[in-house]
Amino acid sequence: MNNFALIGAAGYIAPRHMQAIKETNNNLVAILDKSDSVGIIDRYFPNAALFLESERFDRHIYRLSKKDKSQAVDYISICSPNYLHDAHIRLALRNNAFAICEKPLVLNTWNLDGLGELEKDTGKKIFHILQLRLHPSVLKLKEKIENDHSGKIYDIDLAYITGRGKWYYYSWKSDMEKSGGITTNIGVHLFDMLTSIFGNVKENIVHYKSESTAAGFLYLERARVRWFLSLDANFVPAEVRATGKTTYRSIMIGDEQFEFSEGFTDLHTVSYQKILNGEGFTLKDAYNYVGLCQSIRNTEPIGIQNDYHPFLQSLKE
């Protein structure tokens, strides 16, 4: 049994980490969150110590390591806001613990280089959660593309719309410096999946960017991708909105719909099992998606022209 600590317990994704720690038969001993509205802890590890200040959390982790080797924290899981990931990963490694971090691992590729140096200095590794790569449908698609030696370049239309209320624009998620913007917040999973299957980015064109919506074109080694991301539920197709849904996700590969909407519930546990078995995703796996999100963030839109996603048509009219 390994001892875990957790940074960030009040957010949406933290319960999946708690569940994964529990289902892999490990123990969560300490939690850091600036919010004390974390009653969800009772469902998983009611005896975990809660700290509201990072200094006291850091001291507690250090003392555990000095008191008794059996009480030392082996892994620190990180579910904090994007811009704090780098600092919290460093906290983990300085305390002689492995880091398990939600994506994006960091916001800029130069941060990855610095973390690589810290890995060498401490002898501890940094793992991160790329659960979509472990989805059965994604694994099947990856195998199909790898076995296709025809040299075919696939045409893909990607649309992901997830309606967000006014709260979003008052939170850290709407701050480009803290979150990386919409492409990092909701696009990172899909960009990582596509580059892991269809290869590195050869060309990146951004057609449109606003606080709530972004769209562009990617030329990958094995695919041409028109992508569209939005937090505005008005972009959800009318027939879907009529059912009361405010979320829409679609990946068309040629004229076929790629279906992967089910099978997400246990992927964090699978991710943890792989990490504990020494098979987790590491720093090198972050460079493609971090670099792509960084590039999109820093690229000026060319406007709604050339090969743009069809959902942009409503903005052009």
Residue, then its C-alpha position, 0 to 999 in steps of 0.5 A: m500500500n502506497n501513501f498518497a497526498l492530494i492537492g486540489a480536492a474541491g474541483y470537478i476531477a478530484p473525486r476521480h483521483m480519490q476513487a482511483i487511489k481507493e480502488t488501487n488499494n492505496n491510502l490518502v493521508a493528506i489533502l491541500d485545498k484553499s477551500d474547506s468545502v470538501g465534504i466529498i472526502d468523507r466518501y473515500f478517505p475520511n481520516a485524511a488530514l486537510f490543510l488550507e495553506s500550502e506551507r502547513f501541507d508542505r511541513h506535514i509531508y516533510r514530517l511524515s517522511k522523517k517520522d517513519k518510513s512507512q508513513a512517508v508520502d510516496y505519490i502526490s496527486i495534483c488537481s489544482p488550477n493549470y497555472l499552479h501545476d508546475a509549482h505543485i509538481r516541484l513541491a512533490l518532487r522536493n518532498n521525495a514523492f512521485a507526482i501524478c498531475e492532471k492535464p495540462l501538465v504545464l502551459n508552456t514547453w519551457n516548463l517541461d524542460g525545467l521539470g526534466e532537470l528536476e527529475k534528474d536532480t531528485g530521482k523522482k518521476i512525473f506522471h500525468i493523466l491522459q485517460l483518453r489514450l486508454h479508452p478502448s475505442v481510441l486504442k482500437l482507432k490507433e491500432k487501425i491507423e498504425n496498421d494502415h500502410s497506404g499513406k492515406i491522409y485522413d480528413i477529420d472534423l472535430a467539434y466539442i461544445t460544452g455550455r458554461g454559465k456566467w460563473y466560468y467568466y469569473s473563475w480562473k478558467s477564463d484567465m488566459e494566463k492561469s488556464g491557457g484559454i479554451t483550447t487548453n481547458i477543453g481542447v487539450h484532451l482531444f488534441d492529445m488524442l489526435t496527435s498521439i494517433f495521427g502524428n505530429v503537427k505540420e501546420n497550425i492555422v487558427h481561424y477564429k478566437s474569442e473568450s468562449t470559442a476557438a476554431g482552426f485547422l491542423y495538418l498532422e502527419r496522417a490527418r487534416v483536422r478542422w476543429f471547433l471548440s466552444l463554451d457557448a451552448n447556442f452552437v449545440p445543434a438545434e436537434v440536440r438542444a431540443t432534448g435539453k442537452t448543452t453539450y455536444r461532441s463529434i469527431m467525423i473521420g471521413d464520412e464516419q462518426f467516431e464514437f467514444s462517448e461511453g466508457f470514461t468512468d473508470l479510466h482514472t483508475v486504469s491510469y493509476q494502475k498503469i502508473l503504479n506498474g511503471e507504465g504511466f505517461t511521463l514528461k515526454d508524452a506532454y510535449n506535443y499537446v503542450g506545444l500545440c496548445q501554446s502555439i494556438r494560444n500565440t497564433e493570430p486568427i486569419g479569419i473565417q476563410n479557406d478550409y474552416h470548420p462548418f460550425l463557423q459558417s453561422l458567424k460568417e453569415 
